[in-house]
């Protein structure tokens, strides 16, 4: 297409308005019109990446193919676009400063005073444009984290102003996502907070091109006119974004509001045919018309904040729709599970998933839940720490290694069935040093996972330091706990699968990271199906 087009998405009035979903929805619509699109996120915090953040602070850490630990919004981008992102798609203030300070030490600015403007803003601009250099994309959407007016996002806003000036209004547009609150007492939607946040942008030299207005109620024509008048945008560039039933409705709502058409007009790209959304609509139809319902117990330690397991929850939505089944997740804190109450706490569920995690807290409850699923033949899915817990349980209760544990929890344990990976032993730094990103895995024929993937060679994403200790493998396999997937290069166990059980599978990798709306993940599809079958059997 020639010149790459850049769309910046900023937020105003409050955080949590769903910039990620609006960016992903717009990306989806443009991609469905045949454009090649990627989405990136710029976050104003000082951590180099969110890998070192507690999930309670920031929700899930999403891992890309190339092993970047990123913001959970990148998960939405991938799920909506069915395309991979990379290290370059998530940049923080910390990364920008790190780059500038490294260059300063290397002498790149020799003789100069290094300052926020131009050095930090130049580095931000270089990163804004980085994905546009090799001709892969027609459109690059950049979501700016935080809200307009935050002190910490000012350099991003200034860099955005400069990019708009450098590349011109035909090539760079700014979409401002804002809130139109409804005041019950007067029965009115209020535009003033939006007027103020647009003024804030104007103070920084930026006139937004399009306003996307979040509201609980429909915004009528008078409100649109008022916003257009006070915020200097044409009335058809005031886009209403009402609260939706599911995030997957948003692309269609934005289509109805013609957000994609406004963008194309501003870029002077011919509008052409309707976007191709056949598969997307088919998914929504299935999602909204389930013929069955199941409950899955998600056992984890960050369950108070559902965002900590965002990709797992979304993978269940995709797999549920495929099976025309509504999947309800029961969020269960593993700290609440003890041997005496496990049957009661997990009762009523048709499948048990043990979530990824780190550290000692809540580990016993997870082990008890894995035992409960194994003994009662309840479909079980263990992800990362969930797999590790399942093998510790099997080691203790079936193989008789009473002290079996992971050296993450007990460094001195007698039977380190889960142990630190060899290459991790010399690592002391915490940031970005786990086994991260995509690795190949060879599946054993004749296993359930092979049947589900329908392939011998797969590739999945990882984020861990510990692994199954292969010294114990023979003993496990002799009793029916099989290594169904192995890394072909390192022999690291990637999947364990229990024989003589309807569905008991643990993966060292994170399958949830690769589930997309139009490509649900085979393991989630299989797990949901097994839970549906379990429910039918249970009710007979
Ligand atoms: N804490 C475990 C490890 O580092 C599991 C990690 C995870 O569940 N992502 O190996």
Boltz pocket constraint, residues with backbone or C-beta under 6 A from the ligand:
constraints:
  - pocket:
      binder: B
      contacts: [[A, 355], [A, 356], [A, 357], [A, 358], [A, 359], [A, 383], [A, 384], [A, 385], [A, 386], [A, 408], [A, 463], [A, 464], [A, 465], [A, 466], [A, 467]]
      max_distance: 6.0
